[in-house]
Amino acid sequence: MRAINRADALEYARTLAAYVSSANKKVKKEEVTEAMQEAFPPMEFDKSALFVQEFIQEGREEGIRIGHQILCSFTLRQLRHQLGEIDEQTQERIRRMPTQKLEDLGMALLEFKSHDGLHKWLSENAVPTD
């Protein structure tokens, strides 16, 4: 079995992931596994390999970050639709909210009749100001 430099393996995996994520078609797990095995024969790629674990964790963290951004953007759009323009300071407060609080705000905003309702909710739910 040939040794592989950890940094090179991570770089290859990142490049492969970037390609897969930008591809215009859905790439199957088997195709990714086959490509990695071709690039690094005769290594076995399983979830016990340290660099694969790290890559998976990085992917999870990136997915959580992107999901939070999407939820935040959607919540702000709903608020603008419901209340009109939202000042930048309030938008920043909302952007810093944890995901669970954003979900709660997404439900609560259906009841807001004015900006006062939003600010009251933010205060009652301990969303810090600047």
N, CA, C and O atoms as a GROMACS GRO file, in nm:
protein
  520
    1MET      N    1   0.085  -0.118   0.000
    1MET     CA    2   0.000   0.000   0.000
    1MET      C    3   0.090   0.123   0.000
    1MET      O    4   0.182   0.132   0.080
    2ARG      N    5   0.063   0.217  -0.088
    2ARG     CA    6   0.147   0.336  -0.092
    2ARG      C    7   0.099   0.438   0.011
    2ARG      O    8  -0.020   0.448   0.040
    3ALA      N    9   0.194   0.513   0.066
    3ALA     CA   10   0.160   0.616   0.163
    3ALA      C   11   0.113   0.740   0.088
    3ALA      O   12   0.158   0.767  -0.024
    4ILE      N   13   0.025   0.812   0.148
    4ILE     CA   14  -0.024   0.935   0.086
    4ILE      C   15  -0.012   1.050   0.184
    4ILE      O   16  -0.043   1.036   0.303
    5ASN      N   17   0.032   1.160   0.135
    5ASN     CA   18   0.046   1.280   0.215
    5ASN      C   19  -0.094   1.328   0.253
    5ASN      O   20  -0.181   1.342   0.167
    6ARG      N   21  -0.116   1.352   0.381
    6ARG     CA   22  -0.246   1.393   0.432
    6ARG      C   23  -0.296   1.520   0.364
    6ARG      O   24  -0.413   1.529   0.326
    7ALA      N   25  -0.208   1.619   0.348
    7ALA     CA   26  -0.247   1.745   0.286
    7ALA      C   27  -0.290   1.723   0.140
    7ALA      O   28  -0.388   1.783   0.095
    8ASP      N   29  -0.217   1.637   0.068
    8ASP     CA   30  -0.255   1.608  -0.070
    8ASP      C   31  -0.391   1.538  -0.077
    8ASP      O   32  -0.472   1.568  -0.164
    9ALA      N   33  -0.414   1.446   0.015
    9ALA     CA   34  -0.541   1.374   0.016
    9ALA      C   35  -0.657   1.469   0.046
    9ALA      O   36  -0.761   1.461  -0.019
   10LEU      N   37  -0.638   1.559   0.142
   10LEU     CA   38  -0.743   1.656   0.173
   10LEU      C   39  -0.769   1.748   0.054
   10LEU      O   40  -0.884   1.778   0.021
   11GLU      N   41  -0.662   1.793  -0.010
   11GLU     CA   42  -0.677   1.881  -0.126
   11GLU      C   43  -0.752   1.810  -0.240
   11GLU      O   44  -0.838   1.869  -0.304
   12TYR      N   45  -0.718   1.683  -0.262
   12TYR     CA   46  -0.789   1.608  -0.365
   12TYR      C   47  -0.937   1.595  -0.329
   12TYR      O   48  -1.024   1.615  -0.414
   13ALA      N   49  -0.964   1.563  -0.204
   13ALA     CA   50  -1.103   1.546  -0.162
   13ALA      C   51  -1.180   1.676  -0.176
   13ALA      O   52  -1.295   1.675  -0.219
   14ARG      N   53  -1.117   1.788  -0.141
   14ARG     CA   54  -1.183   1.918  -0.156
   14ARG      C   55  -1.211   1.948  -0.304
   14ARG      O   56  -1.319   1.995  -0.340
   15THR      N   57  -1.112   1.921  -0.388
   15THR     CA   58  -1.128   1.945  -0.531
   15THR      C   59  -1.241   1.859  -0.586
   15THR      O   60  -1.324   1.906  -0.663
   16LEU      N   61  -1.243   1.734  -0.546
   16LEU     CA   62  -1.349   1.644  -0.590
   16LEU      C   63  -1.485   1.693  -0.543
   16LEU      O   64  -1.582   1.692  -0.619
   17ALA      N   65  -1.493   1.737  -0.418
   17ALA     CA   66  -1.620   1.787  -0.365
   17ALA      C   67  -1.664   1.913  -0.439
   17ALA      O   68  -1.782   1.930  -0.467
   18ALA      N   69  -1.569   2.001  -0.470
   18ALA     CA   70  -1.603   2.124  -0.544
   18ALA      C   71  -1.657   2.087  -0.682
   18ALA      O   72  -1.755   2.146  -0.729
   19TYR      N   73  -1.593   1.990  -0.746
   19TYR     CA   74  -1.640   1.945  -0.878
   19TYR      C   75  -1.781   1.888  -0.867
   19TYR      O   76  -1.870   1.922  -0.945
   20VAL      N   77  -1.799   1.801  -0.769
   20VAL     CA   78  -1.928   1.734  -0.752
   20VAL      C   79  -2.036   1.838  -0.724
   20VAL      O   80  -2.146   1.829  -0.780
   21SER      N   81  -2.007   1.936  -0.638
   21SER     CA   82  -2.109   2.034  -0.603
   21SER      C   83  -2.141   2.128  -0.718
   21SER      O   84  -2.250   2.186  -0.722
   22SER      N   85  -2.048   2.145  -0.811
   22SER     CA   86  -2.074   2.235  -0.924
   22SER      C   87  -2.124   2.161  -1.048
   22SER      O   88  -2.159   2.223  -1.148
   23ALA      N   89  -2.127   2.030  -1.041
   23ALA     CA   90  -2.172   1.951  -1.156
   23ALA      C   91  -2.320   1.978  -1.183
   23ALA      O   92  -2.397   2.003  -1.090
   24ASN      N   93  -2.358   1.974  -1.308
   24ASN     CA   94  -2.496   1.999  -1.345
   24ASN      C   95  -2.586   1.878  -1.325
   24ASN      O   96  -2.707   1.886  -1.346
   25LYS      N   97  -2.528   1.768  -1.287
   25LYS     CA   98  -2.609   1.649  -1.263
   25LYS      C   99  -2.577   1.596  -1.124
   25LYS      O  100  -2.474   1.627  -1.066
   26LYS      N  101  -2.667   1.517  -1.073
   26LYS     CA  102  -2.645   1.457  -0.942
   26LYS      C  103  -2.542   1.345  -0.957
   26LYS      O  104  -2.557   1.257  -1.042
   27VAL      N  105  -2.438   1.349  -0.875
   27VAL     CA  106  -2.333   1.248  -0.881
   27VAL      C  107  -2.359   1.146  -0.771
   27VAL      O  108  -2.382   1.182  -0.655
   28LYS      N  109  -2.355   1.022  -0.808
   28LYS     CA  110  -2.383   0.915  -0.713
   28LYS      C  111  -2.264   0.888  -0.622
   28LYS      O  112  -2.149   0.907  -0.661
   29LYS      N  113  -2.293   0.845  -0.501
   29LYS     CA  114  -2.190   0.813  -0.402
   29LYS      C  115  -2.089   0.714  -0.458
   29LYS      O  116  -1.969   0.725  -0.433
   30GLU      N  117  -2.137   0.617  -0.533
   30GLU     CA  118  -2.049   0.515  -0.590
   30GLU      C  119  -1.948   0.577  -0.686
   30GLU      O  120  -1.832   0.536  -0.691
   31GLU      N  121  -1.992   0.677  -0.763
   31GLU     CA  122  -1.901   0.744  -0.857
   31GLU      C  123  -1.790   0.817  -0.782
   31GLU      O  124  -1.674   0.816  -0.825
   32VAL      N  125  -1.825   0.882  -0.672
   32VAL     CA  126  -1.725   0.953  -0.591
   32VAL      C  127  -1.626   0.853  -0.532
   32VAL      O  128  -1.505   0.875  -0.538
   33THR      N  129  -1.676   0.743  -0.476
   33THR     CA  130  -1.590   0.641  -0.417
   33THR      C  131  -1.495   0.584  -0.523
   33THR      O  132  -1.376   0.567  -0.497
   34GLU      N  133  -1.548   0.556  -0.641
   34GLU     CA  134  -1.467   0.502  -0.749
   34GLU      C  135  -1.357   0.601  -0.789
   34GLU      O  136  -1.243   0.561  -0.810
   35ALA      N  137  -1.391   0.728  -0.800
   35ALA     CA  138  -1.291   0.830  -0.837
   35ALA      C  139  -1.182   0.840  -0.732
   35ALA      O  140  -1.064   0.853  -0.767
   36MET      N  141  -1.218   0.833  -0.605
   36MET     CA  142  -1.117   0.841  -0.498
   36MET      C  143  -1.028   0.717  -0.499
   36MET      O  144  -0.907   0.727  -0.477
   37GLN      N  145  -1.087   0.602  -0.524
   37GLN     CA  146  -1.007   0.480  -0.527
   37GLN      C  147  -0.915   0.478  -0.648
   37GLN      O  148  -0.804   0.425  -0.640
   38GLU      N  149  -0.958   0.535  -0.759
   38GLU     CA  150  -0.871   0.545  -0.875
   38GLU      C  151  -0.753   0.638  -0.847
   38GLU      O  152  -0.640   0.610  -0.888
   39ALA      N  153  -0.780   0.746  -0.778
   39ALA     CA  154  -0.674   0.844  -0.750
   39ALA      C  155  -0.576   0.794  -0.645
   39ALA      O  156  -0.459   0.831  -0.647
   40PHE      N  157  -0.621   0.712  -0.554
   40PHE     CA  158  -0.538   0.666  -0.442
   40PHE      C  159  -0.538   0.514  -0.429
   40PHE      O  160  -0.565   0.465  -0.320
   41PRO      N  161  -0.508   0.438  -0.535
   41PRO     CA  162  -0.506   0.292  -0.520
   41PRO      C  163  -0.387   0.251  -0.437
   41PRO      O  164  -0.288   0.324  -0.439
   42PRO      N  165  -0.387   0.144  -0.365
   42PRO     CA  166  -0.501   0.057  -0.336
   42PRO      C  167  -0.568   0.091  -0.204
   42PRO      O  168  -0.617   0.001  -0.135
   43MET      N  169  -0.572   0.218  -0.166
   43MET     CA  170  -0.629   0.258  -0.037
   43MET      C  171  -0.778   0.226  -0.032
   43MET      O  172  -0.848   0.232  -0.133
   44GLU      N  173  -0.822   0.193   0.084
   44GLU     CA  174  -0.964   0.175   0.108
   44GLU      C  175  -1.015   0.305   0.170
   44GLU      O  176  -0.959   0.353   0.268
   45PHE      N  177  -1.120   0.361   0.114
   45PHE     CA  178  -1.177   0.483   0.170
   45PHE      C  179  -1.302   0.445   0.246
   45PHE      O  180  -1.404   0.407   0.189
   46ASP      N  181  -1.292   0.458   0.375
   46ASP     CA  182  -1.409   0.436   0.458
   46ASP      C  183  -1.414   0.548   0.562
   46ASP      O  184  -1.323   0.631   0.570
   47LYS      N  185  -1.517   0.549   0.640
   47LYS     CA  186  -1.536   0.658   0.735
   47LYS      C  187  -1.436   0.656   0.850
   47LYS      O  188  -1.434   0.749   0.931
   48SER      N  189  -1.355   0.552   0.860
   48SER     CA  190  -1.258   0.547   0.969
   48SER      C  191  -1.130   0.622   0.935
   48SER      O  192  -1.051   0.652   1.024
   49ALA      N  193  -1.108   0.654   0.808
   49ALA     CA  194  -0.989   0.728   0.770
   49ALA      C  195  -0.999   0.869   0.826
   49ALA      O  196  -1.100   0.937   0.807
   50LEU      N  197  -0.895   0.912   0.897
   50LEU     CA  198  -0.898   1.041   0.967
   50LEU      C  199  -0.929   1.156   0.873
   50LEU      O  200  -1.014   1.239   0.905
   51PHE      N  201  -0.862   1.164   0.759
   51PHE     CA  202  -0.886   1.279   0.672
   51PHE      C  203  -1.027   1.277   0.616
   51PHE      O  204  -1.084   1.383   0.589
   52VAL      N  205  -1.084   1.158   0.597
   52VAL     CA  206  -1.222   1.150   0.548
   52VAL      C  207  -1.316   1.201   0.657
   52VAL      O  208  -1.412   1.273   0.629
   53GLN      N  209  -1.287   1.164   0.783
   53GLN     CA  210  -1.367   1.214   0.896
   53GLN      C  211  -1.363   1.367   0.901
   53GLN      O  212  -1.466   1.432   0.919
   54GLU      N  213  -1.243   1.423   0.885
   54GLU     CA  214  -1.228   1.568   0.889
   54GLU      C  215  -1.304   1.633   0.774
   54GLU      O  216  -1.370   1.735   0.791
   55PHE      N  217  -1.294   1.574   0.656
   55PHE     CA  218  -1.362   1.627   0.539
   55PHE      C  219  -1.514   1.623   0.559
   55PHE      O  220  -1.584   1.718   0.525
   56ILE      N  221  -1.563   1.513   0.613
   56ILE     CA  222  -1.706   1.500   0.640
   56ILE      C  223  -1.750   1.607   0.739
   56ILE      O  224  -1.855   1.670   0.721
   57GLN      N  225  -1.672   1.629   0.844
   57GLN     CA  226  -1.706   1.731   0.945
   57GLN      C  227  -1.707   1.870   0.883
   57GLN      O  228  -1.796   1.950   0.911
   58GLU      N  229  -1.606   1.900   0.800
   58GLU     CA  230  -1.603   2.030   0.732
   58GLU      C  231  -1.728   2.048   0.646
   58GLU      O  232  -1.786   2.156   0.642
   59GLY      N  233  -1.768   1.943   0.578
   59GLY     CA  234  -1.888   1.949   0.494
   59GLY      C  235  -2.013   1.973   0.577
   59GLY      O  236  -2.100   2.051   0.537
   60ARG      N  237  -2.023   1.907   0.691
   60ARG     CA  238  -2.137   1.928   0.780
   60ARG      C  239  -2.144   2.072   0.827
   60ARG      O  240  -2.249   2.136   0.823
   61GLU      N  241  -2.029   2.122   0.872
   61GLU     CA  242  -2.023   2.259   0.923
   61GLU      C  243  -2.061   2.359   0.814
   61GLU      O  244  -2.133   2.456   0.840
   62GLU      N  245  -2.012   2.337   0.693
   62GLU     CA  246  -2.044   2.425   0.581
   62GLU      C  247  -2.193   2.417   0.549
   62GLU      O  248  -2.256   2.519   0.522
   63GLY      N  249  -2.249   2.297   0.552
   63GLY     CA  250  -2.392   2.280   0.526
   63GLY      C  251  -2.477   2.350   0.631
   63GLY      O  252  -2.578   2.412   0.598
   64ILE      N  253  -2.437   2.340   0.756
   64ILE     CA  254  -2.510   2.409   0.864
   64ILE      C  255  -2.502   2.560   0.844
   64ILE      O  256  -2.602   2.630   0.861
   65ARG      N  257  -2.384   2.610   0.809
   65ARG     CA  258  -2.365   2.754   0.788
   65ARG      C  259  -2.452   2.803   0.671
   65ARG      O  260  -2.519   2.906   0.681
   66ILE      N  261  -2.452   2.728   0.562
   66ILE     CA  262  -2.532   2.766   0.445
   66ILE      C  263  -2.681   2.759   0.477
   66ILE      O  264  -2.758   2.847   0.439
   67GLY      N  265  -2.722   2.655   0.547
   67GLY     CA  266  -2.862   2.642   0.587
   67GLY      C  267  -2.906   2.758   0.674
   67GLY      O  268  -3.017   2.810   0.658
   68HIS      N  269  -2.820   2.799   0.766
   68HIS     CA  270  -2.851   2.913   0.854
   68HIS      C  271  -2.866   3.040   0.771
   68HIS      O  272  -2.958   3.119   0.794
   69GLN      N  273  -2.777   3.061   0.675
   69GLN     CA  274  -2.785   3.179   0.589
   69GLN      C  275  -2.916   3.182   0.509
   69GLN      O  276  -2.980   3.286   0.496
   70ILE      N  277  -2.955   3.067   0.457
   70ILE     CA  278  -3.078   3.058   0.379
   70ILE      C  279  -3.199   3.088   0.468
   70ILE      O  280  -3.288   3.163   0.429
   71LEU      N  281  -3.202   3.028   0.588
   71LEU     CA  282  -3.313   3.051   0.680
   71LEU      C  283  -3.319   3.198   0.720
   71LEU      O  284  -3.427   3.256   0.727
   72CYS      N  285  -3.204   3.258   0.746
   72CYS     CA  286  -3.198   3.398   0.784
   72CYS      C  287  -3.250   3.487   0.671
   72CYS      O  288  -3.331   3.577   0.694
   73SER      N  289  -3.204   3.461   0.551
   73SER     CA  290  -3.248   3.538   0.434
   73SER      C  291  -3.399   3.526   0.415
   73SER      O  292  -3.467   3.625   0.389
   74PHE      N  293  -3.450   3.406   0.426
   74PHE     CA  294  -3.593   3.383   0.408
   74PHE      C  295  -3.673   3.454   0.517
   74PHE      O  296  -3.776   3.514   0.488
   75THR      N  297  -3.627   3.447   0.641
   75THR     CA  298  -3.697   3.511   0.752
   75THR      C  299  -3.700   3.662   0.733
   75THR      O  300  -3.803   3.726   0.755
   76LEU      N  301  -3.587   3.720   0.691
   76LEU     CA  302  -3.584   3.865   0.666
   76LEU      C  303  -3.678   3.903   0.552
   76LEU      O  304  -3.744   4.007   0.558
   77ARG      N  305  -3.683   3.820   0.449
   77ARG     CA  306  -3.776   3.847   0.338
   77ARG      C  307  -3.921   3.844   0.387
   77ARG      O  308  -4.002   3.928   0.348
   78GLN      N  309  -3.953   3.748   0.472
   78GLN     CA  310  -4.089   3.739   0.526
   78GLN      C  311  -4.120   3.862   0.611
   78GLN      O  312  -4.230   3.918   0.603
   79LEU      N  313  -4.023   3.904   0.692
   79LEU     CA  314  -4.044   4.023   0.776
   79LEU      C  315  -4.066   4.148   0.690
   79LEU      O  316  -4.155   4.228   0.720
   80ARG      N  317  -3.988   4.163   0.584
   80ARG     CA  318  -4.006   4.278   0.495
   80ARG      C  319  -4.146   4.276   0.430
   80ARG      O  320  -4.211   4.379   0.416
   81HIS      N  321  -4.188   4.157   0.393
   81HIS     CA  322  -4.321   4.143   0.334
   81HIS      C  323  -4.429   4.180   0.435
   81HIS      O  324  -4.527   4.245   0.401
   82GLN      N  325  -4.411   4.138   0.558
   82GLN     CA  326  -4.510   4.159   0.664
   82GLN      C  327  -4.509   4.303   0.716
   82GLN      O  328  -4.615   4.361   0.742
   83LEU      N  329  -4.388   4.362   0.732
   83LEU     CA  330  -4.376   4.489   0.801
   83LEU      C  331  -4.318   4.604   0.719
   83LEU      O  332  -4.324   4.720   0.762
   84GLY      N  333  -4.264   4.575   0.603
   84GLY     CA  334  -4.193   4.678   0.527
   84GLY      C  335  -4.044   4.671   0.560
   84GLY      O  336  -3.997   4.571   0.614
   85GLU      N  337  -3.972   4.776   0.527
   85GLU     CA  338  -3.826   4.775   0.548
   85GLU      C  339  -3.789   4.753   0.695
   85GLU      O  340  -3.857   4.801   0.786
   86ILE      N  341  -3.680   4.680   0.715
   86ILE     CA  342  -3.627   4.651   0.849
   86ILE      C  343  -3.493   4.723   0.860
   86ILE      O  344  -3.408   4.711   0.771
   87ASP      N  345  -3.473   4.798   0.968
   87ASP     CA  346  -3.348   4.873   0.981
   87ASP      C  347  -3.228   4.778   0.992
   87ASP      O  348  -3.242   4.663   1.034
   88GLU      N  349  -3.112   4.828   0.955
   88GLU     CA  350  -2.991   4.746   0.947
   88GLU      C  351  -2.953   4.687   1.083
   88GLU      O  352  -2.908   4.572   1.089
   89GLN      N  353  -2.969   4.761   1.191
   89GLN     CA  354  -2.935   4.710   1.325
   89GLN      C  355  -3.022   4.589   1.360
   89GLN      O  356  -2.972   4.491   1.414
   90THR      N  357  -3.150   4.596   1.329
   90THR     CA  358  -3.240   4.483   1.356
   90THR      C  359  -3.205   4.365   1.268
   90THR      O  360  -3.208   4.250   1.313
   91GLN      N  361  -3.171   4.392   1.140
   91GLN     CA  362  -3.130   4.283   1.052
   91GLN      C  363  -3.006   4.212   1.108
   91GLN      O  364  -2.999   4.089   1.105
   92GLU      N  365  -2.911   4.288   1.157
   92GLU     CA  366  -2.790   4.226   1.214
   92GLU      C  367  -2.822   4.143   1.337
   92GLU      O  368  -2.766   4.035   1.355
   93ARG      N  369  -2.913   4.192   1.421
   93ARG     CA  370  -2.956   4.113   1.538
   93ARG      C  371  -3.011   3.979   1.492
   93ARG      O  372  -2.980   3.874   1.549
   94ILE      N  373  -3.091   3.983   1.388
   94ILE     CA  374  -3.154   3.860   1.337
   94ILE      C  375  -3.049   3.769   1.275
   94ILE      O  376  -3.054   3.648   1.294
   95ARG      N  377  -2.954   3.824   1.202
   95ARG     CA  378  -2.849   3.741   1.140
   95ARG      C  379  -2.765   3.668   1.244
   95ARG      O  380  -2.714   3.559   1.217
   96ARG      N  381  -2.750   3.726   1.362
   96ARG     CA  382  -2.669   3.663   1.468
   96ARG      C  383  -2.747   3.560   1.550
   96ARG      O  384  -2.689   3.493   1.636
   97MET      N  385  -2.874   3.547   1.524
   97MET     CA  386  -2.957   3.454   1.602
   97MET      C  387  -2.918   3.309   1.572
   97MET      O  388  -2.882   3.276   1.459
   98PRO      N  389  -2.925   3.224   1.674
   98PRO     CA  390  -2.907   3.080   1.648
   98PRO      C  391  -3.024   3.027   1.564
   98PRO      O  392  -3.132   3.085   1.563
   99THR      N  393  -3.000   2.918   1.497
   99THR     CA  394  -3.099   2.861   1.406
   99THR      C  395  -3.234   2.837   1.472
   99THR      O  396  -3.338   2.867   1.413
  100GLN      N  397  -3.235   2.783   1.593
  100GLN     CA  398  -3.362   2.754   1.661
  100GLN      C  399  -3.443   2.882   1.683
  100GLN      O  400  -3.565   2.882   1.666
  101LYS      N  401  -3.375   2.990   1.722
  101LYS     CA  402  -3.444   3.117   1.741
  101LYS      C  403  -3.497   3.171   1.608
  101LYS      O  404  -3.606   3.229   1.603
  102LEU      N  405  -3.421   3.153   1.499
  102LEU     CA  406  -3.470   3.195   1.367
  102LEU      C  407  -3.597   3.120   1.330
  102LEU      O  408  -3.691   3.178   1.276
  103GLU      N  409  -3.600   2.990   1.360
  103GLU     CA  410  -3.720   2.912   1.333
  103GLU      C  411  -3.838   2.964   1.415
  103GLU      O  412  -3.949   2.976   1.364
  104ASP      N  413  -3.812   2.994   1.543
  104ASP     CA  414  -3.918   3.049   1.629
  104ASP      C  415  -3.968   3.183   1.576
  104ASP      O  416  -4.088   3.208   1.573
  105LEU      N  417  -3.874   3.268   1.533
  105LEU     CA  418  -3.912   3.398   1.477
  105LEU      C  419  -3.994   3.380   1.350
  105LEU      O  420  -4.090   3.454   1.326
  106GLY      N  421  -3.959   3.282   1.269
  106GLY     CA  422  -4.034   3.255   1.147
  106GLY      C  423  -4.180   3.223   1.174
  106GLY      O  424  -4.266   3.257   1.093
  107MET      N  425  -4.207   3.159   1.285
  107MET     CA  426  -4.347   3.131   1.322
  107MET      C  427  -4.412   3.254   1.385
  107MET      O  428  -4.526   3.287   1.354
  108ALA      N  429  -4.338   3.323   1.472
  108ALA     CA  430  -4.394   3.438   1.544
  108ALA      C  431  -4.427   3.554   1.451
  108ALA      O  432  -4.523   3.627   1.474
  109LEU      N  433  -4.349   3.571   1.346
  109LEU     CA  434  -4.368   3.688   1.259
  109LEU      C  435  -4.504   3.691   1.192
  109LEU      O  436  -4.549   3.797   1.146
  110LEU      N  437  -4.569   3.577   1.186
  110LEU     CA  438  -4.702   3.573   1.125
  110LEU      C  439  -4.803   3.656   1.205
  110LEU      O  440  -4.906   3.697   1.152
  111GLU      N  441  -4.771   3.680   1.332
  111GLU     CA  442  -4.861   3.755   1.419
  111GLU      C  443  -4.824   3.903   1.431
  111GLU      O  444  -4.902   3.980   1.487
  112PHE      N  445  -4.708   3.944   1.380
  112PHE     CA  446  -4.664   4.082   1.394
  112PHE      C  447  -4.752   4.175   1.311
  112PHE      O  448  -4.779   4.149   1.194
  113LYS      N  449  -4.794   4.283   1.374
  113LYS     CA  450  -4.872   4.385   1.305
  113LYS      C  451  -4.790   4.511   1.280
  113LYS      O  452  -4.826   4.596   1.199
  114SER      N  453  -4.676   4.522   1.353
  114SER     CA  454  -4.592   4.642   1.339
  114SER      C  455  -4.448   4.606   1.378
  114SER      O  456  -4.420   4.497   1.428
  115HIS      N  457  -4.359   4.702   1.355
  115HIS     CA  458  -4.220   4.684   1.397
  115HIS      C  459  -4.210   4.668   1.548
  115HIS      O  460  -4.120   4.601   1.598
  116ASP      N  461  -4.303   4.730   1.621
  116ASP     CA  462  -4.303   4.717   1.767
  116ASP      C  463  -4.318   4.570   1.808
  116ASP      O  464  -4.254   4.525   1.903
  117GLY      N  465  -4.403   4.497   1.738
  117GLY     CA  466  -4.421   4.354   1.769
  117GLY      C  467  -4.292   4.277   1.748
  117GLY      O  468  -4.257   4.190   1.829
  118LEU      N  469  -4.220   4.308   1.641
  118LEU     CA  470  -4.092   4.243   1.615
  118LEU      C  471  -3.991   4.276   1.725
  118LEU      O  472  -3.926   4.187   1.778
  119HIS      N  473  -3.980   4.405   1.759
  119HIS     CA  474  -3.883   4.445   1.861
  119HIS      C  475  -3.917   4.388   1.998
  119HIS      O  476  -3.829   4.351   2.075
  120LYS      N  477  -4.046   4.381   2.028
  120LYS     CA  478  -4.090   4.320   2.155
  120LYS      C  479  -4.050   4.172   2.158
  120LYS      O  480  -3.998   4.124   2.258
  121TRP      N  481  -4.074   4.102   2.047
  121TRP     CA  482  -4.038   3.959   2.040
  121TRP      C  483  -3.888   3.940   2.057
  121TRP      O  484  -3.843   3.852   2.131
  122LEU      N  485  -3.809   4.024   1.989
  122LEU     CA  486  -3.663   4.014   1.999
  122LEU      C  487  -3.618   4.036   2.144
  122LEU      O  488  -3.530   3.965   2.192
  123SER      N  489  -3.677   4.133   2.211
  123SER     CA  490  -3.642   4.160   2.352
  123SER      C  491  -3.684   4.046   2.443
  123SER      O  492  -3.607   4.005   2.530
  124GLU      N  493  -3.804   3.994   2.425
  124GLU     CA  494  -3.854   3.886   2.508
  124GLU      C  495  -3.778   3.756   2.487
  124GLU      O  496  -3.774   3.670   2.576
  125ASN      N  497  -3.718   3.741   2.371
  125ASN     CA  498  -3.646   3.618   2.340
  125ASN      C  499  -3.495   3.634   2.352
  125ASN      O  500  -3.417   3.555   2.299
  126ALA      N  501  -3.455   3.737   2.423
  126ALA     CA  502  -3.315   3.760   2.460
  126ALA      C  503  -3.221   3.760   2.340
  126ALA      O  504  -3.112   3.703   2.346
  127VAL      N  505  -3.264   3.824   2.233
  127VAL     CA  506  -3.176   3.840   2.118
  127VAL      C  507  -3.098   3.968   2.143
  127VAL      O  508  -3.157   4.077   2.146
  128PRO      N  509  -2.965   3.957   2.162
  128PRO     CA  510  -2.886   4.075   2.203
  128PRO      C  511  -2.884   4.186   2.098
  128PRO      O  512  -2.892   4.161   1.978
  129THR      N  513  -2.874   4.309   2.148
  129THR     CA  514  -2.856   4.424   2.061
  129THR      C  515  -2.706   4.446   2.043
  129THR      O  516  -2.625   4.380   2.108
  130ASP      N  517  -2.670   4.540   1.954
  130ASP     CA  518  -2.527   4.570   1.931
  130ASP      C  519  -2.459   4.621   2.054
  130ASP      O  520  -2.340   4.651   2.050
   0.00000   0.00000   0.00000
